[in-house]
Amino acid sequence: MKPTDQLPPPLDVRRRDANRWSSRFNRAWRIATVVTFVLAIAVPIGTLVGFRLIISSSVPKGLWWVHSGMIRRNSYVFICLPPGVAAEGRQAGYLNRGICPASALPVMKRVVAMSGDSVKLTKHGLEVNGHVVPDSVLLRYDSHGRPIRRFVTYSTSARVSSGTVWLLGDWYRSWDSRYYGGVAAMRMIGIGDPVLVTPAGS
């Protein structure tokens, strides 16, 4: 019999080979997932460049690239909240444990107002320079039915102070500057660019 005429290996042998390759693939996939996860979160606070895994519903979930850069309107920033705000976030369960003040995790938010801008909290939402930001209506209760503490109550227009930014999530239930006001830009870890993400609120 010619080599090309040989019969294929028995079915049980083919299944065993297939299972072996499937096991190897699954093991490699798990290793790759763990490595990606470690690269995404194991970046010290002093490092402005690196991958971050963002699981908050406030912005698109997934893998982000955090890097140094200038803060601009509508840019996403990876930033630590002030100690008092961070402590409230930890107590309410809005923030996980992390490397920021009050042992809180940094947040990823979008910059909607900067130094010199005019901000106002109205019944229609956050108003910036006379225009209401879409989906920015303030909520009285969080997703667990608890009252949301408000650190600021600007019923009249206020000017954003120098070196301060106002932050907003992409989801209407985001805990952001609507409730705790402006945040010092110096608290920023880096600018965030989405790499592989799903829609906010998912």
MARBA-3410 file (N, C-alpha, C, O; in Angstrom, 1 decimal):
202
0.9,-1.2,0.0,0.0,0.0,0.0,0.9,1.2,0.0,1.8,1.3,0.8 ~ 0.6,2.2,-0.9,1.3,3.4,-0.9,1.0,4.3,0.3,-0.1,4.2,0.9 ~ 1.9,5.2,0.7,1.7,6.0,1.8,0.4,6.9,1.7,-0.3,7.1,2.7 ~ 0.1,7.3,0.5,-1.1,8.1,0.2,-2.3,7.3,0.3,-3.4,7.9,0.4 ~ -2.2,6.0,0.3,-3.4,5.2,0.4,-3.6,4.7,1.8,-4.6,3.9,2.0
-2.8,5.1,2.8,-3.0,4.6,4.2,-4.3,5.1,4.8,-4.8,6.2,4.4 ~ -4.9,4.2,5.6,-6.2,4.6,6.2,-6.0,5.6,7.3,-4.9,5.7,7.9 ~ -7.0,6.5,7.6,-6.8,7.5,8.6,-6.8,6.8,10.0,-7.3,5.7,10.1 ~ -6.2,7.4,11.0,-6.1,6.8,12.3,-7.5,6.6,12.9,-8.5,7.2,12.5 ~ -7.7,5.6,13.8,-9.0,5.3,14.4,-9.6,6.6,15.0,-8.9,7.5,15.3
-10.9,6.5,15.1,-11.7,7.7,15.6,-11.3,8.1,17.0,-11.2,9.2,17.3 ~ -11.0,7.0,17.9,-10.7,7.4,19.3,-9.3,8.1,19.3,-9.1,8.9,20.2 ~ -8.4,7.7,18.4,-7.1,8.4,18.4,-7.3,9.8,17.9,-6.7,10.8,18.5 ~ -8.1,10.1,16.9,-8.4,11.4,16.4,-9.0,12.3,17.5,-8.7,13.5,17.7 ~ -9.9,11.7,18.2,-10.6,12.4,19.3,-9.6,12.8,20.4,-9.6,13.9,21.0
-8.7,11.8,20.7,-7.7,12.1,21.8,-6.8,13.2,21.3,-6.4,14.0,22.2 ~ -6.4,13.2,20.1,-5.5,14.3,19.6,-6.2,15.6,19.6,-5.6,16.6,20.0 ~ -7.5,15.6,19.2,-8.3,16.8,19.2,-8.4,17.4,20.6,-8.3,18.6,20.8 ~ -8.7,16.5,21.6,-8.8,16.9,23.0,-7.5,17.5,23.5,-7.5,18.4,24.3 ~ -6.4,16.8,23.1,-5.1,17.3,23.5,-4.8,18.7,23.0,-4.4,19.6,23.8
-5.1,19.0,21.7,-4.9,20.3,21.2,-5.9,21.3,21.8,-5.5,22.5,22.0 ~ -7.1,20.9,22.0,-8.1,21.8,22.6,-7.6,22.2,24.0,-7.8,23.3,24.4 ~ -7.1,21.2,24.8,-6.6,21.5,26.1,-5.5,22.4,26.1,-5.4,23.4,26.9 ~ -4.5,22.2,25.1,-3.4,23.2,25.0,-3.9,24.6,24.7,-3.4,25.5,25.2 ~ -4.8,24.7,23.8,-5.3,26.0,23.4,-6.0,26.7,24.5,-5.8,27.9,24.8
-6.8,25.9,25.3,-7.5,26.6,26.4,-6.5,27.0,27.5,-6.7,28.1,28.1 ~ -5.5,26.2,27.7,-4.5,26.6,28.7,-3.7,27.8,28.2,-3.5,28.7,29.0 ~ -3.4,27.9,26.9,-2.7,29.1,26.4,-3.6,30.3,26.5,-3.1,31.4,26.7 ~ -4.9,30.1,26.2,-5.8,31.2,26.2,-5.9,31.8,27.7,-6.0,33.0,27.9 ~ -6.0,30.9,28.7,-6.1,31.3,30.0,-4.8,32.1,30.4,-4.9,33.1,31.1
-3.7,31.6,30.0,-2.4,32.3,30.3,-2.4,33.7,29.7,-2.0,34.7,30.4 ~ -2.8,33.8,28.4,-2.9,35.1,27.8,-3.8,36.0,28.4,-3.5,37.2,28.5 ~ -5.0,35.5,28.9,-5.9,36.3,29.6,-5.4,36.9,30.9,-5.5,38.1,31.2 ~ -4.7,36.0,31.7,-4.1,36.4,32.9,-3.0,37.5,32.7,-2.9,38.5,33.4 ~ -2.2,37.2,31.7,-1.1,38.2,31.4,-1.7,39.5,31.0,-1.2,40.6,31.5
-2.7,39.5,30.2,-3.4,40.8,29.8,-3.9,41.5,31.0,-3.8,42.7,31.1 ~ -4.6,40.7,31.9,-5.2,41.3,33.1,-4.1,42.0,34.0,-4.3,43.1,34.5 ~ -3.0,41.3,34.1,-1.9,41.8,35.0,-1.3,43.1,34.3,-1.1,44.0,35.1 ~ -1.1,43.0,33.0,-0.6,44.2,32.3,-1.6,45.4,32.5,-1.2,46.6,32.5 ~ -2.9,45.1,32.5,-3.9,46.1,32.5,-4.0,46.8,33.9,-4.3,48.0,34.0
-3.7,46.1,35.0,-3.9,46.7,36.3,-2.7,46.8,37.1,-2.6,47.6,38.1 ~ -1.6,46.2,36.8,-0.4,46.2,37.6,0.5,47.3,37.2,1.7,47.1,36.9 ~ 0.0,48.5,37.1,0.8,49.7,36.7,0.8,50.6,37.9,-0.2,51.1,38.2 ~ 2.0,51.0,38.5,2.0,51.8,39.6,1.5,53.2,39.3,1.5,53.7,38.2 ~ 1.0,53.9,40.4,0.4,55.2,40.2,1.3,56.2,39.6,0.9,57.1,38.9
2.6,56.1,39.8,3.6,57.0,39.3,3.8,56.8,37.8,4.5,57.7,37.2 ~ 3.4,55.8,37.2,3.6,55.5,35.8,2.4,56.0,35.0,1.2,55.6,35.3 ~ 2.6,56.9,34.1,1.6,57.5,33.3,1.2,56.8,32.0,0.3,57.1,31.4 ~ 2.0,55.8,31.7,1.8,55.0,30.5,1.5,53.6,30.8,2.2,53.0,31.6 ~ 0.5,53.0,30.2,0.2,51.6,30.4,-1.2,51.2,30.1,-2.1,52.1,29.9
-1.5,49.9,30.0,-2.8,49.4,29.8,-3.5,49.4,31.2,-3.0,49.1,32.2 ~ -4.8,49.7,31.1,-5.7,49.6,32.3,-7.0,48.9,31.9,-7.5,49.1,30.9 ~ -7.4,48.0,32.8,-8.7,47.4,32.6,-9.7,48.1,33.4,-9.7,48.1,34.6 ~ -10.7,48.7,32.7,-11.7,49.5,33.3,-13.0,48.7,33.3,-13.5,48.3,32.2 ~ -13.6,48.5,34.5,-14.8,47.7,34.6,-16.0,48.6,35.1,-17.1,48.0,35.3
-15.8,49.9,35.2,-16.9,50.7,35.6,-17.9,50.9,34.5,-17.5,50.9,33.3 ~ -19.2,51.1,34.8,-20.2,51.3,33.8,-20.3,52.7,33.4,-21.0,53.0,32.4 ~ -19.5,53.6,34.0,-19.6,55.0,33.7,-19.0,55.3,32.3,-19.4,56.3,31.7 ~ -18.1,54.5,31.9,-17.4,54.7,30.6,-17.4,53.4,29.9,-17.7,52.3,30.5 ~ -17.1,53.3,28.6,-17.0,52.0,27.9,-16.1,51.0,28.7,-14.9,51.4,29.0
-16.6,49.9,29.0,-15.8,48.9,29.7,-14.8,48.2,28.8,-15.0,48.0,27.6 ~ -13.6,47.8,29.4,-12.6,47.1,28.7,-11.2,47.6,28.9,-10.9,48.2,29.9 ~ -10.4,47.4,27.8,-9.0,47.7,27.9,-8.8,49.1,27.4,-9.2,49.5,26.3 ~ -8.1,49.9,28.2,-7.8,51.3,27.9,-6.2,51.5,27.9,-5.5,50.8,28.6 ~ -5.8,52.4,27.1,-4.4,52.8,27.1,-4.3,54.2,27.8,-4.8,55.2,27.3
-3.6,54.2,28.9,-3.4,55.4,29.7,-2.0,56.0,29.4,-1.0,55.3,29.6 ~ -2.0,57.3,29.1,-0.7,57.9,28.7,-0.7,59.3,29.2,-1.7,59.9,29.5 ~ 0.5,59.9,29.3,0.6,61.3,29.6,0.1,62.2,28.5,0.1,61.8,27.3 ~ -0.3,63.4,28.8,-0.8,64.3,27.8,-1.5,65.5,28.4,-1.7,65.6,29.6 ~ -1.9,66.4,27.5,-2.6,67.6,27.9,-4.1,67.3,28.1,-4.7,66.6,27.3
-4.7,67.8,29.1,-6.1,67.7,29.3,-6.9,68.6,28.3,-6.6,69.8,28.3 ~ -7.8,68.0,27.6,-8.6,68.8,26.7,-10.1,68.5,27.0,-10.4,67.4,27.5 ~ -11.0,69.3,26.5,-12.4,69.1,26.7,-12.8,67.8,25.9,-12.3,67.6,24.8 ~ -13.6,67.0,26.6,-14.1,65.7,26.1,-13.0,64.6,26.1,-13.3,63.5,25.6 ~ -11.8,64.9,26.6,-10.9,63.8,26.7,-11.2,63.0,28.0,-11.8,63.5,28.9
-10.9,61.7,27.9,-11.1,60.9,29.1,-9.8,60.9,30.0,-8.7,60.9,29.5 ~ -10.0,61.0,31.3,-8.9,61.1,32.2,-9.0,60.0,33.3,-10.1,59.7,33.7 ~ -7.9,59.4,33.6,-7.8,58.5,34.7,-7.3,59.2,35.9,-6.2,59.7,35.9 ~ -8.1,59.4,36.9,-7.9,60.4,37.9,-8.3,60.0,39.3,-9.2,59.2,39.5 ~ -7.6,60.4,40.4,-7.9,60.2,41.7,-8.9,61.3,42.2,-8.7,62.5,41.9
-9.9,60.9,43.0,-10.8,61.9,43.6,-10.2,62.4,44.9,-9.4,61.8,45.5 ~ -10.7,63.6,45.3,-10.2,64.2,46.6,-10.6,63.3,47.7,-11.5,62.5,47.7 ~ -9.8,63.3,48.8,-9.9,62.4,50.0,-11.4,62.3,50.5,-11.9,61.2,50.7 ~ -12.0,63.4,50.7,-13.4,63.3,51.3,-14.4,62.7,50.3,-15.2,61.9,50.7 ~ -14.3,63.0,49.0,-15.1,62.4,48.0,-14.8,60.9,47.9,-15.8,60.1,47.8
-13.6,60.6,47.8,-13.2,59.2,47.7,-13.7,58.4,48.9,-14.1,57.3,48.7 ~ -13.6,58.9,50.1,-14.1,58.2,51.3,-15.6,58.0,51.2,-16.0,56.9,51.5 ~ -16.3,58.9,50.7,-17.8,58.8,50.5,-18.0,57.7,49.4,-18.9,56.8,49.6 ~ -17.2,57.7,48.4,-17.4,56.7,47.3,-17.1,55.3,47.8,-17.8,54.3,47.5 ~ -16.1,55.2,48.7,-15.7,53.9,49.3,-16.8,53.4,50.2,-17.3,52.2,50.1
-17.3,54.3,51.0,-18.4,53.9,52.0,-19.7,53.5,51.3,-20.3,52.6,51.7 ~ -20.0,54.2,50.2,-21.2,53.9,49.5,-21.1,52.7,48.6,-22.1,52.2,48.0 ~ -19.9,52.3,48.3,-19.6,51.2,47.4,-19.5,51.6,46.0,-19.6,50.7,45.1 ~ -19.3,52.9,45.7,-19.2,53.3,44.3,-17.8,53.1,43.8,-17.6,52.9,42.6 ~ -16.8,53.1,44.7,-15.4,52.9,44.4,-14.8,51.6,45.0,-15.1,51.4,46.2
-14.1,50.9,44.3,-13.4,49.7,44.8,-12.1,50.2,45.5,-11.7,51.4,45.4 ~ -11.5,49.3,46.2,-10.2,49.6,46.9,-9.1,49.8,45.9,-9.0,49.1,44.9 ~ -8.3,50.8,46.1,-7.2,51.2,45.1,-6.1,52.0,45.7,-5.9,51.9,47.0 ~ -5.4,52.7,44.9,-4.2,53.4,45.3,-4.3,54.9,45.5,-3.3,55.6,45.7 ~ -5.6,55.4,45.5,-5.8,56.8,45.6,-6.1,57.1,47.1,-6.2,56.2,47.9
-6.3,58.4,47.5,-6.7,58.8,48.8,-7.9,58.0,49.3,-8.8,57.6,48.5 ~ -8.0,57.7,50.6,-9.0,56.9,51.2,-9.0,55.4,50.6,-10.0,54.7,50.7 ~ -7.8,55.0,50.1,-7.7,53.7,49.6,-8.7,53.4,48.5,-9.2,52.3,48.4 ~ -9.0,54.4,47.7,-10.0,54.2,46.6,-9.3,54.0,45.2,-8.2,54.4,45.0 ~ -10.0,53.4,44.4,-9.6,53.2,43.0,-9.7,54.5,42.2,-10.7,55.2,42.4
-8.8,54.8,41.3,-9.0,56.0,40.4,-10.2,55.8,39.5,-10.7,54.6,39.3 ~ -10.8,56.8,39.0,-11.9,56.8,38.1,-11.6,57.2,36.7,-10.6,58.0,36.5 ~ -12.3,56.7,35.8,-12.1,57.2,34.4,-13.4,57.9,34.0,-14.5,57.4,34.0 ~ -13.2,59.2,33.7,-14.3,60.1,33.4,-14.0,61.0,32.2,-12.8,61.1,31.8 ~ -15.0,61.6,31.6,-14.8,62.5,30.5,-14.8,64.0,31.0,-15.6,64.4,31.8
-13.9,64.8,30.5,-13.8,66.2,30.9,-14.8,67.0,30.2,-14.8,67.0,28.9 ~ -15.7,67.6,30.9,-16.8,68.4,30.2,-16.6,69.9,30.5,-17.3,70.7,29.8 ~ -15.8,70.3,31.5,-15.6,71.7,31.8,-14.2,71.9,32.4,-13.7,71.0,33.1 ~ -13.6,73.0,32.0,-12.2,73.3,32.4,-12.2,74.7,33.0,-13.2,75.4,33.0 ~ -11.0,75.1,33.4,-10.7,76.4,34.0,-11.3,77.5,33.1,-11.1,77.6,31.9
-12.2,78.4,33.7,-12.8,79.5,33.0,-14.2,79.2,32.5,-14.9,80.2,32.2 ~ -14.5,78.0,32.4,-15.9,77.6,31.9,-16.9,78.0,33.0,-16.6,78.1,34.2 ~ -18.2,78.2,32.6,-19.3,78.4,33.5,-20.1,77.1,33.7,-20.5,76.5,32.7 ~ -20.3,76.7,34.9,-21.1,75.5,35.2,-22.3,75.9,36.1,-22.3,76.8,36.9 ~ -23.4,75.1,35.9,-24.6,75.3,36.7,-25.4,74.0,36.7,-25.5,73.3,35.7
-25.9,73.7,37.9,-26.7,72.5,38.1,-28.2,72.9,38.1,-28.6,73.6,38.9 ~ -28.9,72.4,37.1,-30.3,72.7,36.9,-31.1,71.5,37.0,-30.6,70.4,37.0 ~ -32.4,71.6,36.9,-33.3,70.5,36.9,-33.2,69.7,35.6,-33.7,68.6,35.6 ~ -32.7,70.3,34.6,-32.5,69.7,33.3,-31.2,69.0,33.2,-30.9,68.2,32.3 ~ -30.3,69.2,34.1,-28.9,68.6,34.1,-27.8,69.6,34.3,-28.0,70.7,34.7
-26.6,69.1,34.0,-25.4,70.0,34.2,-25.3,70.9,33.0,-25.3,70.5,31.8 ~ -25.3,72.2,33.3,-25.2,73.2,32.2,-23.7,73.8,32.2,-23.2,74.2,33.2 ~ -23.1,73.7,31.0,-21.8,74.2,30.8,-21.8,75.3,29.8,-22.2,75.1,28.6 ~ -21.4,76.5,30.2,-21.4,77.6,29.3,-22.7,77.9,28.6,-22.8,78.2,27.4 ~ -23.8,77.7,29.4,-25.1,78.0,28.9,-25.8,76.8,28.2,-27.0,77.0,27.8
-25.1,75.7,28.0,-25.7,74.6,27.3,-25.8,73.3,28.2,-24.8,73.0,28.9 ~ -26.9,72.7,28.2,-27.1,71.5,29.1,-26.5,70.3,28.4,-26.7,70.0,27.2 ~ -25.6,69.6,29.2,-25.0,68.4,28.7,-26.0,67.3,28.6,-26.7,67.0,29.6 ~ -26.1,66.6,27.5,-27.1,65.5,27.4,-26.9,64.4,28.4,-25.8,64.1,28.8 ~ -28.0,63.9,28.9,-28.0,62.8,29.9,-27.3,63.1,31.1,-26.6,62.3,31.7
-27.5,64.4,31.6,-26.8,64.8,32.8,-27.7,65.2,33.9,-27.3,65.9,34.9 ~ -29.0,64.8,33.9,-29.9,65.1,34.9,-29.4,64.5,36.3,-29.0,63.4,36.3 ~ -29.5,65.3,37.3,-29.1,64.8,38.6,-30.1,63.8,39.2,-31.3,64.1,39.1 ~ -29.7,62.7,39.8,-30.5,61.8,40.4,-30.6,61.9,41.9,-29.6,62.3,42.5 ~ -31.7,61.7,42.5,-31.8,61.8,43.9,-31.3,60.5,44.6,-30.8,60.5,45.7
-31.5,59.4,43.9,-31.2,58.1,44.5,-30.3,57.3,43.6,-30.3,57.4,42.4 ~ -29.4,56.5,44.2,-28.5,55.6,43.5,-29.3,54.3,43.0,-30.5,54.2,43.3 ~ -28.6,53.4,42.4,-29.2,52.2,41.9,-29.7,51.3,43.0,-30.5,50.3,42.7 ~ -29.3,51.5,44.2,-29.8,50.7,45.3,-30.9,51.4,46.1,-31.3,51.0,47.2 ~ -31.4,52.6,45.6,-32.4,53.3,46.2,-32.0,54.2,47.4,-32.8,54.7,48.1
-30.7,54.4,47.5,-30.2,55.2,48.6,-30.0,56.7,48.2,-29.6,56.9,47.0 ~ -30.3,57.7,49.0,-30.0,59.1,48.6,-28.6,59.3,48.3,-27.7,58.8,48.9 ~ -28.4,60.0,47.2,-27.0,60.3,46.8,-26.6,61.7,47.4,-27.2,62.7,47.2 ~ -25.4,61.6,48.1,-25.0,62.8,48.8,-24.4,63.8,47.7,-23.7,63.4,46.8 ~ -24.7,65.1,47.9,-24.3,66.1,47.0,-23.3,67.0,47.7,-23.6,67.6,48.7
-22.1,67.1,47.2,-21.1,68.0,47.8,-21.2,69.4,47.2,-20.7,70.3,47.9 ~ -21.9,69.6,46.1,-22.1,70.9,45.5,-23.5,71.1,45.2,-24.2,70.2,44.8 ~ -24.0,72.4,45.2,-25.3,72.7,44.8,-25.3,74.1,44.1,-25.6,75.1,44.7 ~ -24.8,74.1,42.9,-24.7,75.3,42.1,-26.1,75.6,41.4,-26.3,75.1,40.3 ~ -26.9,76.4,42.1,-28.2,76.8,41.4,-28.0,78.0,40.5,-28.9,78.3,39.7
-26.9,78.7,40.7,-26.5,79.8,39.8,-25.2,79.5,39.2,-24.4,78.6,39.7 ~ -24.9,80.1,38.1,-23.7,79.8,37.4,-22.4,80.1,38.2,-22.4,81.1,38.9 ~ -21.4,79.2,38.1,-20.2,79.4,38.8,-19.0,79.2,37.9,-19.1,78.3,36.9 ~ -18.0,79.9,38.0,-16.8,79.8,37.2,-15.9,78.7,37.7,-15.6,78.6,38.9 ~ -15.5,77.8,36.8,-14.5,76.7,37.1,-13.2,77.4,37.5,-12.6,78.1,36.6
-12.7,77.1,38.6,-11.4,77.7,39.1,-10.2,77.1,38.3,-10.3,76.1,37.7 ~ -9.1,77.9,38.4,-7.9,77.5,37.7,-7.4,76.1,38.2,-7.4,75.8,39.4 ~ -7.0,75.3,37.2,-6.4,74.0,37.6,-7.4,73.0,38.0,-7.1,72.0,38.6 ~ -8.7,73.2,37.6,-9.8,72.3,38.0,-10.6,71.8,36.8,-10.7,72.6,35.8 ~ -11.0,70.6,36.8,-11.8,70.1,35.7,-13.1,69.5,36.3,-13.2,69.0,37.4
-14.2,69.5,35.5,-15.4,68.9,35.8,-15.5,67.6,35.0,-15.3,67.6,33.8 ~ -15.9,66.6,35.7,-15.9,65.2,35.1,-17.4,64.7,34.9,-18.2,64.9,35.8 ~ -17.6,63.9,33.9,-18.9,63.3,33.7,-18.7,62.0,33.1,-17.8,61.7,32.2 ~ -19.5,61.0,33.5,-19.5,59.7,32.9,-20.4,59.6,31.7,-21.1,60.6,31.4 ~ -20.3,58.6,30.9,-21.1,58.4,29.7,-22.4,57.8,30.0,-23.2,57.6,29.1
-22.6,57.4,31.2,-23.9,56.7,31.6,-24.6,57.6,32.6,-24.0,58.3,33.4 ~ -25.9,57.7,32.4,-26.6,58.7,33.2,-26.6,58.4,34.7,-26.8,59.4,35.5 ~ -26.3,57.2,35.1,-26.1,56.9,36.6,-24.7,57.0,37.1,-24.4,56.7,38.2 ~ -23.8,57.6,36.3,-22.5,57.8,36.7,-22.4,58.7,38.0,-23.2,59.6,38.1 ~ -21.5,58.4,38.9,-21.2,59.2,40.0,-20.1,60.1,39.6,-18.9,59.7,39.5
-20.4,61.4,39.4,-19.4,62.3,38.8,-19.5,63.7,39.4,-20.1,63.9,40.5 ~ -19.0,64.7,38.7,-18.9,66.1,39.2,-20.3,66.7,39.4,-20.4,67.7,40.1 ~ -21.3,66.1,38.9,-22.7,66.6,39.2,-22.9,66.5,40.7,-23.7,67.3,41.2 ~ -22.3,65.6,41.4,-22.5,65.4,42.8,-21.3,65.9,43.7,-21.5,66.3,44.8 ~ -20.1,65.8,43.2,-19.0,66.2,44.0,-18.2,67.4,43.5,-17.2,67.8,44.0
-18.6,68.0,42.4,-18.0,69.2,41.9,-16.7,69.0,41.1,-16.4,67.9,40.7 ~ -15.9,70.1,41.0,-14.7,70.0,40.3,-13.6,69.2,41.0,-13.6,69.0,42.2 ~ -12.6,68.7,40.2,-11.5,68.0,40.7,-10.2,68.6,40.2,-10.1,69.0,39.1 ~ -9.2,68.7,41.1,-7.9,69.3,40.7,-7.3,68.5,39.6,-7.1,67.2,39.7 ~ -6.9,69.1,38.5,-6.3,68.4,37.4,-5.0,67.7,37.8,-4.6,66.8,37.2
-4.3,68.2,38.9,-3.0,67.6,39.3,-3.2,66.2,39.8,-2.3,65.5,40.0 ~ -4.5,65.8,40.1,-4.8,64.5,40.6,-4.8,63.5,39.4,-5.0,62.3,39.7 ~ -4.7,63.9,38.2,-4.8,63.1,37.0,-3.6,62.1,37.0,-2.5,62.6,37.2 ~ -3.9,60.9,36.7,-2.8,59.9,36.4,-2.4,59.9,35.0,-1.3,59.8,34.6 ~ -3.4,60.0,34.1,-3.1,60.1,32.7,-4.4,60.2,31.8,-5.5,60.2,32.3
-4.2,60.4,30.5,-5.2,60.5,29.6,-5.6,59.1,29.1,-4.7,58.2,28.9 ~ -6.9,58.8,28.9,-7.3,57.4,28.5,-7.8,57.4,27.1,-8.6,58.2,26.7 ~ -7.3,56.4,26.4,-7.8,56.1,25.0,-8.3,54.7,25.0,-7.6,53.7,25.4 ~ -9.6,54.5,24.6,-10.1,53.1,24.5,-9.4,52.2,23.5,-9.1,52.7,22.4 ~ -9.2,51.0,23.9,-8.5,50.0,23.0,-9.5,49.0,22.5,-9.7,48.7,21.3
-10.1,48.3,23.5,-11.0,47.2,23.2,-12.1,47.3,24.3,-11.9,46.8,25.4 ~ -13.2,47.9,23.9,-14.2,48.2,24.9,-15.7,47.9,24.5,-15.9,47.6,23.3 ~ -16.6,47.9,25.4,-18.0,47.7,25.2,-18.7,49.0,25.6,-18.1,49.8,26.3 ~ -19.9,49.2,25.1,-20.6,50.5,25.4,-20.8,50.8,26.9,-20.9,49.9,27.7 ~ -20.8,52.1,27.3,-21.0,52.5,28.7,-22.3,52.0,29.2,-23.3,52.0,28.4
-22.4,51.7,30.4,-23.7,51.2,31.0,-24.0,49.8,30.8,-25.0,49.2,31.3 ~ -23.1,49.1,30.1,-23.4,47.6,29.8,-22.9,46.8,30.9,-23.0,45.5,30.9
END
